[in-house]
């Protein structure tokens, strides 16, 4: 049905003012005609969050809502984008918003630690992550090493509990600068050890 609307060399659907009057069945056919572009947008959003508790098919429904919104909002006089790219953009952002809404601190930690980037955002709490036995053993081994500062374990666990650095420094009888250096070294070492 839409083959006459697809340009031969670009495989894009050109907006037609008759689209506005389409009923749901015809909109679905148009959605199916744009399926490869929509799947590209979904995959682009999905790969940004590899460890979220969502499945790929969850994004198909969101893609439909994004398509419907793009269908209502598209005006060729207001944008230079083709209808296909407008739909792709809208679906991408809808899927991204949906994925972001389902992320909690546990999944942020999983994403960042598995991507070896978790040390960039060091604020997390013990309740938000389940520490495995192997991780506990690795932490114990690390903090019993004689080359590690004796206050490193205290500083680390107080940091995990979100206690401000100045209070940690006071409780350990250290300067704020030294406490910061110890914490930075500890986080760096643990990021390598636990990666």
N, C-alpha and C positions, 0 to 999 in steps of 0.2 A: 504494500500500500504506500509506503514512504520511499520506495526506490526512486521515484521521479524527483523527490526532494533532496536526495543525497547527491552531492557533486561527485563526479567520477574520480577526479584526481586527489581530492582532499578527504573524502569519506566523512564529510560533515553535513549535518542537516541544516538547511537554510530555513530561517524563521518565515512562517507564512501566517498572515493575519487570520486565516481560517482556523488555526490551532486554538484560538481563544474559545471557540464554540465547541470544542471536542468534548465528548462525554467520556466517562471513566474508561470504557473499553478501548476507545481510540487512544486515550492518553497512555494506557498500559502498552498498547502496540508501539507507540512512540518511545516509551521507556525501553522496551525490548530492542528497538532499532538502535538506541543509544547505549546498549548494554556494554559494549567493549569500552567505551569512554567512561561510563559510570563505574565499571569494575576497576579501571585504572585509578580513578579518584579514590575508591574505597581502599584499594591496596596501598595507595600512597599514604593514606591516613593510618591504616592498620599496621604498617611496618614501623611506624614511629613508636608504637607501644607493644613490643613483642611479648610481654609477660603480664598482660591484663586478663582478668577473668571473663573475657568476652570471646565469643566465637565469630568467625568470619560471617556466618549467616545472620548474626545480630545486626550487622551493618547494612544488610540488604534492605531491611525495613526502614532504617534511617535514610538510606539512599532514596527510597521512594518518597519519603517526606521532603527530602532536599530537592528532588525532581519536581514535586508538586509546587513547592515554594518558588523554584526557579521558573516554572511554567507560568505561575501567576505574576511574577515580578518582571519578567524579561520584557524589555522595550528596546527594539533595535535603534530607536532614535536617541536613546540616552546612553548607550554604551557602544564601544567599538568591537566588543567581543561578539563572536558568533554564538548562536544559540547553544551549540555543543559545548563550547568552552565555558559559557555561563553556567550550564548545568553541571559541568565537571567541577567548577569552582564551588558552587553551592553545595554539591554533594560532599566534596572534600571537607569543607568547613563544618558541615553538619556532623559528619562522622568524627571529625576531630573533637568537636564539642562533646559529643556523646562519649567518646573514649575518655576524655578528661574528667567528665562527671563521674566515671566509675573507678577512678584511681584514688586509693587511699594511701596513707603513709607506708603501709606494708608493701604495696606494689611499687611505690616510688623507690623504696630501698632495694627491692628485687631488681627492678630495671637498672638502677644505677650501679649496683654491685656487680651484676652480671655483665654490664657494659664497661666495667672497670672505671666508672666515673663517679662513684658514690662519695668520694672524698671531697668533691666540689661543694656538696651541700651536706654539712656534717650534723644537721639538726634532726634527730630522730629520737624516739623514746623506746625503752625496752618493751613496753606493752605492745607496741606496734609491730614488733618483729619477733618471730619465733626463732630463738637461737638453738641450733642443733647441738647435739652432744659433741660432734667433731669441732664445731666452732668454739664451744666452751673449753674444750681441751686445748685448742690452739691458743686461746686467750690466756689460759692459765700458764701454758708453756712460755708464752711471750713475756708475761709479767714476772715470771720467776727467773728470767735471764738476768744474771748479775750486771750486765752492761747497760741495762735499762735503769733509768732514774727511779729511786725508791718510791717517789710520789706519783709515778706515771699511771699506775692502776687507779689510784684514788681520783686523780685528775680526769682520767678517761670516763670512769663511771659517773662522776658528778656532771661531766659534760653531757653524757647520755641522758641524765635526769634533767637536763636543761637548766642547770644552776649557772648563773652568770660567772664569767671568768674572774671578775674581781673578788667574788665571794669564795671561789675555789682557791684563788691565790692566798687569801687571808686564812682560810682553814688549813692550808698546807704550809703556812709561814714562808711563802715564796713571793718574789716580785711578780707583778702581772706579766711583764715581758718574759721572764723565765718560764712561767706557767704556760704562756702562749707557745713558746718554743717547744716545750715538752709535749704539749697537746698536739701541735702540728707534726712533730716527729712521730708520735705514737699513731696518729691517724694515717700518716703516710705508710709507716711500717705495717699497720694492720690492713691497709688497702691492698698491699702487695701480698701479705700473708693469706688473706681471706679471698683473694680474687680467684 
